[in-house]
Amino acid sequence: MSPERWMGRCLTLARQAEGRTAPNPMVGCVIVNDAGETLAEGHHVAPGRDHAEVDALNKLPERRAPGATMIVNLEPCNHHGRTPPCTDAVLRSGVRRVIVGMVDPNPIVAGTGLDRLRAAGVEVILGVEEAACRALNAPYLLALAERRPWVTVKAAVSLDGRVADAFGRSQWITGEAARLEGHRLRNLHDAVMVGSGTLLADDPSLNTRLDGGRDALPVLVDTQLRVTPEARVMSAGRRPVVICAEDAPERVLPAEVVRVPRAEGGVDLRAGLTALTARGVHSVLVEGGAKLNRALFSAGLVDRLCLFVAPKVLAGGLGFVGGAPLPLEGAFGLRHVSARPVGDELLVVLERA
């Protein structure tokens, strides 16, 4: 089995914890012998739990793998945090070669783990499937680089891009399979965000209705702080975060209120997102509505778009992005990533161009 295929296995293992590792990255680890036989596998499950390298080594007798090769998608850490340095465990194990997908750009790591392994005589091979490793941890890398979470906008639309008909009715444009997939998306994100229009019109609970699922952190963008303590989201699960303007009225709520500067037509969304990253949020699923979607696109803050496209034409109604029309040269550009059927609908995924 080639290093590339081993690295692919690491990425599969790492992805098992998607939506559960922030503020840590997703990491998987495979340990093999000289014959290419897998000795152990592991992955990082959640903050404070063993890192992938230690999780794999713990499955070996006496946590030893003399002469073996370790494959891991991210550089082993070399510092004390919630857990001891992974390099300690790797060196104690007797592993003679470590194949790494990419350097960890976190300033407290940033190559020091690899330097320590090399200094101890361990062969280090770096950069195997690096592009795939970066794609897996895009939210982690973005949080480090821009101090904001990865933003995914999700919308259910007709073939002509409408989220509601001319009478404002939107239930249901898509079918049960697409709605279930929407809950899977919530389960894979650290937070789920809506604007005040959606909040007041639909009174959503924003929880995840999946067996074994986990509720994402509810985030409400409410410039004037109009939400009331009676809103369903206030008692549906996790304590919400409400992002409002600095000068919004005072209100007692069972929520954390985050005040940020005003921006044109609302609040400074970048400041609000930065506040979420400071709270350990690395990925946000935005469920609209049209005004919030437009503000995020206009601010250059949309990283991924997930469109559930129903085989219907409404010939009018509300689009999933509101505001004034744009000229062709000013259109928000995206690149196609994938498309697949979900029940009777098509899930189209696009990312920032």
C-alpha positions in Angstrom: 0.0 0.0 0.0 1.4 3.4 -1.0 2.0 6.4 1.3 -0.8 8.2 -0.6 -3.3 5.4 0.2 -2.2 5.3 3.8 -2.7 9.1 4.0 -6.2 8.6 2.4 -7.0 6.2 5.3 -5.8 8.9 7.8 -8.2 11.4 6.3 -11.1 8.9 6.5 -10.3 8.3 10.2 -10.0 12.0 10.9 -13.3 12.8 9.3 -15.1 10.5 11.7 -14.9 13.4 14.2 -16.0 16.2 11.9 -17.8 18.9 13.8 -16.5 17.7 17.1 -12.8 18.7 17.4 -12.8 22.5 17.3 -10.8 24.4 18.3 -8.5 21.5 17.4 -8.0 20.1 13.9 -9.2 16.8 12.6 -6.4 14.2 12.6 -6.1 10.5 11.8 -3.2 8.2 12.2 -2.1 4.8 10.8 0.9 2.7 12.0 2.2 0.1 9.7 5.1 -2.4 9.7 7.8 -3.0 7.0 5.5 -5.4 5.2 2.8 -2.7 4.9 0.5 -4.4 7.4 -1.6 -2.1 9.5 -0.7 -2.4 13.2 -3.0 0.2 14.6 -5.2 3.2 13.7 -6.5 6.1 15.7 -8.0 9.6 15.4 -8.6 12.6 17.5 -12.1 12.5 18.9 -12.6 15.8 20.8 -10.7 18.5 22.6 -9.0 17.2 25.7 -9.0 13.6 24.4 -5.9 11.8 23.1 -4.5 13.1 19.9 -4.6 10.7 16.9 -1.0 9.5 17.3 -1.5 8.6 21.0 -4.9 7.0 20.2 -3.2 4.7 17.7 -0.3 3.9 20.0 -2.6 3.0 22.9 -3.9 0.1 20.8 -0.5 -1.5 20.6 1.1 -3.8 23.3 3.0 -1.5 25.7 2.4 1.3 23.2 5.5 0.3 21.3 6.0 0.0 17.5 9.8 -0.5 17.0 10.9 0.0 13.4 7.4 0.9 12.3 6.1 3.7 10.1 3.5 6.2 11.4 1.3 8.1 8.9 -0.5 11.2 10.1 -2.2 14.0 8.2 -0.9 16.8 10.5 2.4 17.4 12.2 2.6 15.9 15.7 2.5 18.5 18.4 5.5 19.3 20.6 4.0 21.3 23.4 2.0 20.8 26.6 -1.7 21.7 26.2 -4.7 19.7 27.5 -2.6 16.7 26.6 1.2 16.0 26.7 3.3 16.4 23.5 2.6 13.8 20.9 6.3 13.7 20.0 7.1 12.2 23.4 4.8 9.3 22.7 6.1 8.8 19.2 9.7 8.7 20.3 9.0 6.3 23.2 7.2 4.0 20.7 10.3 3.3 18.7 8.7 4.4 15.4 11.5 4.9 12.8 9.7 6.8 10.1 6.9 9.4 10.2 5.0 10.3 7.1 3.2 13.7 7.5 0.6 15.4 5.3 1.4 19.0 6.3 3.1 21.2 8.8 0.7 22.5 11.5 0.7 26.3 11.0 -0.4 26.9 14.6 2.4 29.2 16.0 2.8 26.9 19.0 3.7 24.0 16.7 4.9 25.4 13.3 7.5 22.8 12.5 8.9 22.2 16.0 7.3 18.7 16.2 9.1 17.6 13.0 12.3 19.2 14.1 12.3 17.2 17.3 11.6 14.0 15.5 14.4 14.6 13.0 16.8 15.5 15.8 16.1 12.2 17.5 16.9 10.3 14.3 13.4 9.6 13.1 13.0 9.8 9.3 10.4 12.4 8.4 8.6 12.5 5.0 6.5 15.6 4.6 3.9 16.7 2.1 2.1 13.5 1.2 -1.4 14.4 -0.2 -0.9 17.9 1.2 -3.7 19.4 -0.8 -6.2 16.9 0.5 -4.9 17.4 4.1 -5.4 21.1 3.8 -8.9 20.7 2.4 -9.9 18.5 5.3 -8.9 21.1 7.9 -9.8 24.2 5.9 -11.9 25.6 8.8 -9.0 25.1 11.2 -6.5 26.8 8.8 -8.9 29.7 8.2 -9.4 30.3 11.9 -5.6 30.5 12.3 -5.1 32.8 9.2 -8.1 35.1 9.5 -9.4 34.6 13.0 -12.9 33.7 11.7 -14.8 30.5 11.2 -15.5 28.8 7.9 -18.9 29.9 6.7 -21.3 27.6 4.8 -24.5 29.1 3.5 -27.3 26.5 3.1 -30.5 27.1 1.2 -33.4 25.1 -0.3 -34.4 26.6 -3.6 -36.5 26.0 -6.7 -34.9 25.6 -10.1 -35.2 29.4 -10.5 -33.5 30.1 -7.2 -36.5 30.9 -5.1 -36.7 30.1 -1.4 -40.4 31.1 -1.1 -43.3 31.7 -3.4 -44.8 35.1 -4.2 -47.0 34.7 -1.1 -44.0 34.1 1.2 -44.7 30.4 1.6 -41.6 28.2 1.9 -42.8 25.0 3.5 -41.9 22.8 1.9 -39.9 23.5 -1.3 -37.8 20.4 -0.7 -38.7 16.9 0.5 -37.9 14.9 3.6 -34.6 13.5 2.4 -33.2 17.0 1.8 -34.4 18.2 5.2 -32.7 15.2 6.8 -29.5 16.0 5.0 -29.8 19.6 6.4 -29.8 18.1 9.9 -26.7 16.1 8.9 -25.0 19.4 7.9 -26.0 20.9 11.3 -24.4 17.9 13.0 -21.1 18.6 11.1 -20.8 22.2 12.0 -19.8 23.9 15.3 -22.6 26.6 15.0 -25.8 27.2 13.1 -26.7 30.8 12.3 -29.9 32.6 11.3 -30.9 36.3 11.0 -33.6 38.1 12.8 -36.0 37.8 9.9 -35.9 34.0 9.9 -35.9 34.0 13.7 -39.1 36.1 14.0 -40.9 34.6 11.0 -40.2 30.9 11.7 -39.3 30.7 15.4 -36.8 27.8 14.7 -35.4 25.6 17.4 -32.1 25.1 15.5 -31.5 21.7 17.1 -30.3 18.6 15.3 -32.9 15.9 14.9 -30.7 12.9 14.3 -30.2 9.8 16.3 -26.9 10.3 18.0 -26.6 13.8 16.6 -25.2 16.8 18.4 -26.7 20.2 18.5 -24.6 23.0 17.0 -24.2 26.3 18.9 -27.2 28.4 17.9 -26.1 31.9 16.7 -28.7 34.7 16.1 -27.8 37.8 14.2 -30.2 40.3 15.6 -29.1 43.9 15.1 -31.7 45.5 17.3 -31.9 42.6 19.8 -35.6 42.0 19.1 -35.5 38.3 20.1 -37.5 37.5 23.2 -36.9 34.9 26.0 -39.9 33.0 24.7 -38.3 32.2 21.4 -38.0 28.4 20.9 -34.3 28.5 20.4 -33.8 29.8 23.9 -34.9 26.6 25.5 -34.4 24.0 22.7 -30.9 22.9 23.6 -27.6 24.8 23.9 -27.5 28.3 25.2 -27.5 30.6 22.1 -25.2 33.4 21.2 -26.9 36.6 20.0 -24.9 39.0 17.9 -26.3 42.5 18.0 -25.3 46.2 17.5 -23.3 47.9 20.2 -26.1 50.4 20.8 -29.0 47.8 20.7 -31.4 48.0 23.6 -30.6 46.2 26.8 -32.6 42.9 27.2 -32.4 40.1 29.7 -32.1 36.8 27.8 -31.1 33.2 28.5 -28.3 33.7 26.0 -24.9 35.2 25.6 -25.2 38.6 24.0 -22.2 39.7 21.8 -22.2 43.4 20.9 -20.3 44.4 17.7 -20.1 47.7 15.7 -22.8 48.5 13.2 -22.2 48.1 9.5 -24.3 49.1 6.5 -27.8 47.7 7.0 -26.9 45.7 10.1 -23.9 44.6 12.2 -20.2 44.0 11.4 -20.4 40.4 10.5 -16.7 39.9 10.4 -16.4 41.1 14.0 -19.3 38.8 15.0 -17.6 35.8 13.4 -14.2 36.7 15.0 -16.1 36.7 18.4 -17.3 33.1 17.6 -13.8 31.9 16.8 -12.6 33.3 20.1 -15.2 30.9 21.6 -13.8 27.9 19.8 -16.1 27.9 16.8 -14.4 27.0 13.5 -17.4 26.3 11.2 -20.8 28.0 10.9 -23.8 26.8 8.9 -25.9 29.7 7.9 -29.6 29.1 7.3 -30.5 32.6 6.2 -32.5 34.3 5.3 -32.0 36.4 2.2 -30.8 39.6 4.0 -28.2 37.8 6.0 -27.0 35.8 3.0 -26.6 39.0 1.0 -24.6 40.7 3.8 -22.3 37.7 4.1 -21.7 37.5 0.3 -21.2 41.3 0.2 -18.6 41.1 3.0 -16.7 38.3 1.2 -17.4 35.9 4.1 -19.0 33.0 2.3 -16.7 30.0 1.9 -19.1 27.3 0.8 -22.6 27.3 -0.6 -24.9 24.2 -0.3 -28.0 24.5 -2.5 -30.8 21.9 -2.3 -32.4 22.4 -5.6 -36.0 21.2 -6.0 -37.4 20.2 -9.4 -39.9 23.1 -9.3 -40.3 26.4 -11.0 -42.0 29.2 -9.0 -41.6 32.0 -11.6 -41.4 34.6 -8.9 -41.0 34.9 -5.1 -38.1 35.4 -2.8 -34.5 34.6 -3.9 -32.0 33.1 -1.4 -29.9 36.2 -1.7 -31.7 39.5 -1.1 -30.9 43.1 -1.8 -30.5 45.1 -5.0 -29.7 43.3 -8.3 -26.1 43.1 -9.3 -24.6 43.6 -12.8 -23.0 40.6 -14.4 -19.5 42.0 -13.8 -20.3 42.4 -10.1 -21.7 38.9 -9.6 -20.5 36.8 -6.6 -18.3 34.2 -8.1 -18.1 30.6 -6.9 -16.6 27.4 -8.2 -18.3 24.0 -8.6 -17.3 21.3 -6.1 -19.9 18.6 -6.4 -23.5 17.7 -7.2 -25.5 14.6 -6.1 -29.1 13.6 -5.8 -30.8 13.7 -2.3 -34.2 12.2 -2.6 -36.0 14.1 -5.4 -33.7 17.1 -5.0 -30.1 17.9 -6.1 -27.5 19.0 -3.6 -25.1 21.4 -5.3 -22.0 22.4 -3.4 -19.9 25.4 -4.5 -17.0 27.2 -2.8 -15.3 30.6 -3.0 -13.7 31.0 -6.4 
